[in-house]
Amino acid sequence: MLELKNVSKTFNPGTVNEKKALDKLSLNLNEGDFVTIIGANGAGKSTLFNAICGTFYTDEGQIILDGEDITLQPDYIRAKKIGHLFQDPMSGTAPGMTIEENMALAGSKGGWLSHVSKKEKELFREKLRPLNMGLEDRMHQPVGLLSGGQRQALTLVMATINPPKLLLLDEHTAALDPGTAEKVLNLTKSIIAEHHLTCMMITHNMQSALELGNRTFMMNSGHIIFDTANEERSKLTVNDLLERFKEGVGKQLDNDRMLLS
């Protein structure tokens, strides 16, 4: 369903700030896979997502989505097939536009925002009701007035209003308080299951990485150093992940954010 072949990306090549963010990385995802991705800061996790989304072109390698080579496709074309949520709740929505206008824009997949029909308005309300945040009764309120949790939940609904071929979640609950994060995460699991989405989710919480989805990647220095799924993964503990990191990298994981999650 998603295949990356020897994908590499170096930022600031030939300078003192040169950084090889992805190093001949290859992976294969099957349709319906829900993959959690862990790794310390600088491991290449967000760079991987940006490469898939077309935020930049890779230096080498090939990206194939649902049988189509998208390696050289611009990001606005890929956006019609790929949903992407960020850590910052302020990203992904237009704050000066209303909830209804934001949803209409998402429903058009980047097309022109035209008149919203009565049928579309009711569809938007139906999508918002399961959030239990009362947003369906605030359709004409600017999104900029919503809380971070409300905006992130809205962004998730917008990203899946037309179910994408691939959903990318870049620590999309990390900036939320624990209660709101749990609510958004439960909504995430529900939407993924409802639409049978193929999903990749970056997280710093190693326990969540083992509990969510059906597969887990561990990244370091632009490589996938560990890939586990299904029954094998179900037997692993956080201590097992730490040991696998040590085996793959040759040193102990020293990322406080991951160790304390």
C-alpha positions as a Markdown table, in Angstrom:
| # | Residue | x | y | z |
|---|---|---|---|---|
| 1 | Met | 0.0 | 0.0 | 0.0 |
| 2 | Leu | 2.9 | 2.4 | 0.9 |
| 3 | Glu | 6.4 | 1.5 | -0.2 |
| 4 | Leu | 9.6 | 3.6 | 0.3 |
| 5 | Lys | 12.7 | 2.4 | -1.5 |
| 6 | Asn | 16.1 | 3.7 | -0.4 |
| 7 | Val | 14.8 | 7.1 | 0.5 |
| 8 | Ser | 17.5 | 9.7 | 1.5 |
| 9 | Lys | 17.4 | 13.3 | 2.5 |
| 10 | Thr | 20.3 | 15.6 | 3.5 |
| 11 | Phe | 19.7 | 19.1 | 4.7 |
| 12 | Asn | 22.3 | 21.9 | 4.2 |
| 13 | Pro | 24.6 | 19.6 | 2.2 |
| 14 | Gly | 28.3 | 20.7 | 2.0 |
| 15 | Thr | 28.0 | 23.1 | 4.9 |
| 16 | Val | 29.0 | 22.8 | 8.6 |
| 17 | Asn | 25.2 | 22.3 | 9.3 |
| 18 | Glu | 24.9 | 19.3 | 7.0 |
| 19 | Lys | 22.4 | 16.8 | 8.4 |
| 20 | Lys | 21.5 | 13.4 | 6.9 |
| 21 | Ala | 18.0 | 13.1 | 8.1 |
| 22 | Leu | 17.0 | 10.0 | 6.1 |
| 23 | Asp | 19.6 | 7.4 | 5.0 |
| 24 | Lys | 18.5 | 4.9 | 2.4 |
| 25 | Leu | 15.3 | 4.2 | 4.3 |
| 26 | Ser | 13.0 | 1.5 | 3.0 |
| 27 | Leu | 9.6 | 0.3 | 4.3 |
| 28 | Asn | 6.5 | -1.5 | 3.3 |
| 29 | Leu | 3.0 | -0.9 | 4.7 |
| 30 | Asn | 0.0 | -3.1 | 4.0 |
| 31 | Glu | -3.5 | -1.6 | 3.6 |
| 32 | Gly | -5.0 | -1.2 | 7.0 |
| 33 | Asp | -1.7 | -1.2 | 8.9 |
| 34 | Phe | -1.7 | 1.1 | 12.0 |
| 35 | Val | 2.0 | 1.8 | 12.7 |
| 36 | Thr | 3.3 | 3.6 | 15.8 |
| 37 | Ile | 6.7 | 5.1 | 15.4 |
| 38 | Ile | 9.2 | 5.9 | 18.2 |
| 39 | Gly | 12.6 | 7.3 | 18.4 |
| 40 | Ala | 14.6 | 10.1 | 20.0 |
| 41 | Asn | 14.6 | 13.7 | 18.8 |
| 42 | Gly | 16.5 | 13.9 | 15.5 |
| 43 | Ala | 15.8 | 10.2 | 14.6 |
| 44 | Gly | 14.1 | 11.3 | 11.4 |
| 45 | Lys | 10.5 | 10.6 | 12.3 |
| 46 | Ser | 9.0 | 14.0 | 11.2 |
| 47 | Thr | 11.3 | 14.1 | 8.2 |
| 48 | Leu | 9.9 | 10.8 | 7.1 |
| 49 | Phe | 6.4 | 12.2 | 7.3 |
| 50 | Asn | 7.4 | 15.3 | 5.4 |
| 51 | Ala | 9.0 | 13.2 | 2.7 |
| 52 | Ile | 5.9 | 11.2 | 2.3 |
| 53 | Cys | 3.7 | 14.4 | 2.2 |
| 54 | Gly | 5.9 | 16.1 | -0.3 |
| 55 | Thr | 7.0 | 19.0 | 1.9 |
| 56 | Phe | 10.3 | 18.6 | 0.1 |
| 57 | Tyr | 11.6 | 16.3 | -2.6 |
| 58 | Thr | 14.0 | 13.5 | -1.4 |
| 59 | Asp | 17.5 | 13.4 | -2.7 |
| 60 | Glu | 17.1 | 9.8 | -3.9 |
| 61 | Gly | 14.8 | 6.9 | -3.6 |
| 62 | Gln | 11.2 | 6.2 | -4.5 |
| 63 | Ile | 7.8 | 6.7 | -2.8 |
| 64 | Ile | 4.9 | 4.6 | -4.0 |
| 65 | Leu | 1.4 | 5.0 | -2.5 |
| 66 | Asp | -1.4 | 2.6 | -3.5 |
| 67 | Gly | 0.5 | 1.5 | -6.6 |
| 68 | Glu | 1.2 | 5.1 | -7.8 |
| 69 | Asp | 4.7 | 6.6 | -7.8 |
| 70 | Ile | 4.3 | 9.9 | -6.0 |
| 71 | Thr | 8.1 | 10.7 | -5.6 |
| 72 | Leu | 7.9 | 13.8 | -7.7 |
| 73 | Gln | 4.3 | 14.8 | -7.1 |
| 74 | Pro | 3.9 | 18.3 | -5.5 |
| 75 | Asp | 2.5 | 18.4 | -2.0 |
| 76 | Tyr | -0.9 | 19.9 | -3.0 |
| 77 | Ile | -1.5 | 16.8 | -5.2 |
| 78 | Arg | -0.5 | 14.4 | -2.4 |
| 79 | Ala | -2.7 | 16.2 | 0.1 |
| 80 | Lys | -5.7 | 14.8 | -1.7 |
| 81 | Lys | -4.6 | 11.3 | -0.7 |
| 82 | Ile | -2.8 | 11.9 | 2.6 |
| 83 | Gly | -4.1 | 13.3 | 5.8 |
| 84 | His | -1.5 | 14.9 | 8.1 |
| 85 | Leu | -1.9 | 16.1 | 11.7 |
| 86 | Phe | 0.8 | 18.0 | 13.6 |
| 87 | Gln | 1.8 | 18.3 | 17.2 |
| 88 | Asp | 0.7 | 22.0 | 17.3 |
| 89 | Pro | -3.1 | 22.3 | 17.6 |
| 90 | Met | -2.9 | 25.6 | 15.8 |
| 91 | Ser | -1.7 | 23.9 | 12.6 |
| 92 | Gly | -4.1 | 22.4 | 10.2 |
| 93 | Thr | -7.0 | 24.9 | 10.5 |
| 94 | Ala | -7.6 | 28.5 | 9.4 |
| 95 | Pro | -8.2 | 30.4 | 12.6 |
| 96 | Gly | -10.1 | 33.3 | 10.9 |
| 97 | Met | -12.6 | 31.1 | 9.2 |
| 98 | Thr | -15.6 | 29.5 | 10.9 |
| 99 | Ile | -15.9 | 25.8 | 11.8 |
| 100 | Glu | -18.3 | 25.3 | 8.9 |
| 101 | Glu | -15.9 | 27.0 | 6.4 |
| 102 | Asn | -12.9 | 25.0 | 7.6 |
| 103 | Met | -14.9 | 21.8 | 7.2 |
| 104 | Ala | -16.1 | 22.8 | 3.8 |
| 105 | Leu | -12.6 | 23.6 | 2.7 |
| 106 | Ala | -11.4 | 20.2 | 4.0 |
| 107 | Gly | -14.3 | 18.5 | 2.2 |
| 108 | Ser | -13.3 | 20.1 | -1.1 |
| 109 | Lys | -9.7 | 18.8 | -0.7 |
| 110 | Gly | -8.1 | 22.1 | -1.4 |
| 111 | Gly | -10.6 | 23.1 | -4.1 |
| 112 | Trp | -12.5 | 26.4 | -4.2 |
| 113 | Leu | -14.7 | 27.1 | -1.2 |
| 114 | Ser | -18.2 | 27.5 | -2.7 |
| 115 | His | -21.7 | 27.7 | -1.2 |
| 116 | Val | -22.2 | 25.1 | 1.5 |
| 117 | Ser | -25.4 | 23.2 | 0.9 |
| 118 | Lys | -27.9 | 22.3 | 3.6 |
| 119 | Lys | -27.0 | 18.6 | 3.1 |
| 120 | Glu | -23.3 | 19.4 | 3.6 |
| 121 | Lys | -24.0 | 21.4 | 6.8 |
| 122 | Glu | -25.9 | 18.5 | 8.3 |
| 123 | Leu | -23.1 | 16.1 | 7.3 |
| 124 | Phe | -20.6 | 18.4 | 9.1 |
| 125 | Arg | -22.8 | 18.4 | 12.3 |
| 126 | Glu | -23.0 | 14.6 | 12.1 |
| 127 | Lys | -19.2 | 14.3 | 12.0 |
| 128 | Leu | -18.8 | 16.7 | 14.9 |
| 129 | Arg | -21.4 | 15.2 | 17.3 |
| 130 | Pro | -19.4 | 12.2 | 18.4 |
| 131 | Leu | -16.7 | 14.6 | 19.7 |
| 132 | Asn | -19.1 | 15.6 | 22.5 |
| 133 | Met | -17.6 | 19.0 | 22.5 |
| 134 | Gly | -20.7 | 20.9 | 21.3 |
| 135 | Leu | -18.9 | 22.1 | 18.1 |
| 136 | Glu | -21.9 | 21.1 | 16.0 |
| 137 | Asp | -23.8 | 24.0 | 17.7 |
| 138 | Arg | -21.0 | 26.5 | 17.0 |
| 139 | Met | -20.6 | 26.1 | 13.3 |
| 140 | His | -20.4 | 29.9 | 12.6 |
| 141 | Gln | -17.8 | 30.5 | 15.3 |
| 142 | Pro | -14.2 | 31.3 | 14.2 |
| 143 | Val | -11.9 | 28.3 | 14.8 |
| 144 | Gly | -9.3 | 30.7 | 16.4 |
| 145 | Leu | -11.6 | 30.9 | 19.4 |
| 146 | Leu | -11.5 | 27.2 | 20.1 |
| 147 | Ser | -9.3 | 25.5 | 22.7 |
| 148 | Gly | -6.3 | 23.5 | 21.6 |
| 149 | Gly | -8.1 | 20.2 | 22.2 |
| 150 | Gln | -11.1 | 21.3 | 20.3 |
| 151 | Arg | -9.0 | 22.4 | 17.4 |
| 152 | Gln | -7.0 | 19.2 | 17.3 |
| 153 | Ala | -10.3 | 17.1 | 17.4 |
| 154 | Leu | -11.7 | 19.3 | 14.6 |
| 155 | Thr | -8.5 | 18.9 | 12.6 |
| 156 | Leu | -8.8 | 15.1 | 12.9 |
| 157 | Val | -12.4 | 15.2 | 11.6 |
| 158 | Met | -11.3 | 17.4 | 8.8 |
| 159 | Ala | -8.4 | 15.2 | 7.8 |
| 160 | Thr | -10.7 | 12.2 | 7.5 |
| 161 | Ile | -14.0 | 13.8 | 6.3 |
| 162 | Asn | -13.0 | 12.3 | 2.9 |
| 163 | Pro | -11.1 | 9.2 | 4.1 |
| 164 | Pro | -7.5 | 9.5 | 2.9 |
| 165 | Lys | -5.4 | 6.6 | 1.6 |
| 166 | Leu | -2.9 | 7.3 | 4.3 |
| 167 | Leu | -3.2 | 9.2 | 7.7 |
| 168 | Leu | -0.1 | 10.6 | 9.3 |
| 169 | Leu | -0.2 | 11.6 | 12.9 |
| 170 | Asp | 2.8 | 13.5 | 14.2 |
| 171 | Glu | 2.5 | 13.5 | 18.0 |
| 172 | His | -1.0 | 15.0 | 17.5 |
| 173 | Thr | -1.9 | 14.7 | 21.3 |
| 174 | Ala | 1.5 | 15.8 | 22.7 |
| 175 | Ala | 0.5 | 19.4 | 23.3 |
| 176 | Leu | -2.8 | 18.6 | 25.0 |
| 177 | Asp | -3.5 | 18.1 | 28.7 |
| 178 | Pro | -3.8 | 14.4 | 29.7 |
| 179 | Gly | -7.6 | 14.3 | 29.7 |
| 180 | Thr | -8.0 | 16.0 | 26.4 |
| 181 | Ala | -5.2 | 13.9 | 24.9 |
| 182 | Glu | -7.0 | 10.7 | 25.9 |
| 183 | Lys | -10.2 | 11.9 | 24.4 |
| 184 | Val | -8.6 | 12.8 | 21.1 |
| 185 | Leu | -6.7 | 9.5 | 21.1 |
| 186 | Asn | -9.9 | 7.6 | 21.6 |
| 187 | Leu | -11.5 | 9.5 | 18.7 |
| 188 | Thr | -8.4 | 8.7 | 16.6 |
| 189 | Lys | -8.8 | 5.0 | 17.2 |
| 190 | Ser | -12.5 | 5.1 | 16.5 |
| 191 | Ile | -12.1 | 7.0 | 13.2 |
| 192 | Ile | -9.3 | 4.7 | 12.0 |
| 193 | Ala | -11.3 | 1.6 | 12.8 |
| 194 | Glu | -14.5 | 3.0 | 11.2 |
| 195 | His | -12.8 | 3.9 | 7.9 |
| 196 | His | -10.2 | 1.0 | 8.0 |
| 197 | Leu | -7.5 | 3.6 | 7.4 |
| 198 | Thr | -3.8 | 3.0 | 6.9 |
| 199 | Cys | -2.1 | 5.1 | 9.5 |
| 200 | Met | 1.3 | 6.0 | 10.8 |
| 201 | Met | 1.5 | 7.7 | 14.2 |
| 202 | Ile | 4.6 | 9.2 | 15.9 |
| 203 | Thr | 4.7 | 9.0 | 19.7 |
| 204 | His | 7.2 | 9.5 | 22.5 |
| 205 | Asn | 5.2 | 7.2 | 24.7 |
| 206 | Met | 6.7 | 3.7 | 24.4 |
| 207 | Gln | 3.8 | 2.0 | 26.2 |
| 208 | Ser | 1.3 | 3.6 | 23.9 |
| 209 | Ala | 3.4 | 2.5 | 20.9 |
| 210 | Leu | 3.0 | -1.1 | 22.0 |
| 211 | Glu | -0.7 | -0.8 | 22.7 |
| 212 | Leu | -1.9 | 1.1 | 19.7 |
| 213 | Gly | -2.3 | -0.3 | 16.2 |
| 214 | Asn | -0.7 | -3.5 | 15.0 |
| 215 | Arg | 2.9 | -2.6 | 14.2 |
| 216 | Thr | 5.7 | -0.5 | 15.7 |
| 217 | Phe | 8.8 | 1.0 | 14.1 |
| 218 | Met | 11.8 | 2.3 | 16.0 |
| 219 | Met | 13.9 | 4.9 | 14.2 |
| 220 | Asn | 17.4 | 6.3 | 14.8 |
| 221 | Ser | 19.7 | 8.5 | 12.6 |
| 222 | Gly | 17.4 | 8.2 | 9.6 |
| 223 | His | 17.0 | 4.4 | 9.7 |
| 224 | Ile | 14.4 | 2.0 | 10.9 |
| 225 | Ile | 16.3 | -0.1 | 13.4 |
| 226 | Phe | 13.5 | -2.2 | 14.6 |
| 227 | Asp | 10.2 | -3.3 | 13.2 |
| 228 | Thr | 7.7 | -5.5 | 15.1 |
| 229 | Ala | 4.1 | -6.5 | 14.5 |
| 230 | Asn | 1.1 | -8.5 | 15.7 |
| 231 | Glu | 1.9 | -11.5 | 18.0 |
| 232 | Glu | 5.6 | -10.7 | 18.4 |
| 233 | Arg | 4.8 | -7.1 | 19.4 |
| 234 | Ser | 2.1 | -8.2 | 21.9 |
| 235 | Lys | 4.8 | -10.0 | 23.9 |
| 236 | Leu | 7.1 | -7.0 | 24.2 |
| 237 | Thr | 7.5 | -4.6 | 27.2 |
| 238 | Val | 9.0 | -1.1 | 27.4 |
| 239 | Asn | 12.1 | -2.7 | 28.8 |
| 240 | Asp | 12.3 | -4.9 | 25.7 |
| 241 | Leu | 12.1 | -1.8 | 23.5 |
| 242 | Leu | 15.0 | -0.2 | 25.4 |
| 243 | Glu | 17.0 | -3.3 | 25.0 |
| 244 | Arg | 16.3 | -3.4 | 21.2 |
| 245 | Phe | 17.4 | 0.2 | 21.0 |
| 246 | Lys | 20.7 | -0.6 | 22.7 |
| 247 | Glu | 21.2 | -3.6 | 20.4 |
| 248 | Gly | 20.5 | -1.6 | 17.3 |
| 249 | Val | 22.4 | 1.6 | 18.2 |
| 250 | Gly | 25.1 | 0.3 | 20.5 |
| 251 | Lys | 24.2 | 2.6 | 23.4 |
| 252 | Gln | 21.4 | 3.2 | 25.9 |
| 253 | Leu | 18.5 | 5.4 | 25.1 |
| 254 | Asp | 19.0 | 8.7 | 27.0 |
| 255 | Asn | 15.9 | 10.7 | 25.8 |
| 256 | Asp | 14.2 | 11.9 | 29.0 |
| 257 | Arg | 10.9 | 12.6 | 27.3 |
| 258 | Met | 10.6 | 9.0 | 26.1 |
| 259 | Leu | 11.9 | 7.4 | 29.4 |
| 260 | Leu | 9.5 | 9.5 | 31.5 |
| 261 | Ser | 6.4 | 9.1 | 29.3 |
